[in-house]
Amino acid sequence: MKNISVFVLGFLVLAVSSAWASGPTGSTIVNGREILTGVVNGLSAYTFDPDQPGLSNCYDGCAKAWPPILLPAGETVAAPLGVTTRKDGTEQITYDGHPIYNFGGDRQAGDINGDGLGGVWHLVAL
C-alpha cells in the first residue's frame, strides 16, 4: 500500500507541475507546501506587500535584489496568472493580480530564503 501511495502522490505532483509547465511558471513542493516557481530558473516566486493589484512598486535596488518574473516574448498566461506592464515597458507576471518576483538570495530550486524577509515578502503558495 505504501508503494501505491508514493506512486499516486508522485503522479499528482507531476500532473500539477505539467499543468504549470506549459507557461512561464511552474510549481514545486517545499516543506509540504506547493509553491509557485519560474519555469526558466525553477526558483521560488514571491509577492511584495507594498505592491498594489496589477502595479509593481519594486524598482531600482529593490528589483536588483528581487528580480521581477517577466513574461517571455510570445508567451501567454491564464488565470490565476496575469500580466502587468512595468515602468520600462516589460511585462511582469502576476498571480491573483499581485506582481511576482524571484529573490536574489535563492540559488537553486527549492530555496525559500526570501520568505518573510522584512515582513513584506511572501512565497506564492498554491
Helices and strands as residue ranges (DSSP letters): H 2-21, E 25-30, E 33-38, E 46-48, H 61-65, E 81-85, E 91-95, E 98-99, G 117-119, E 121-123
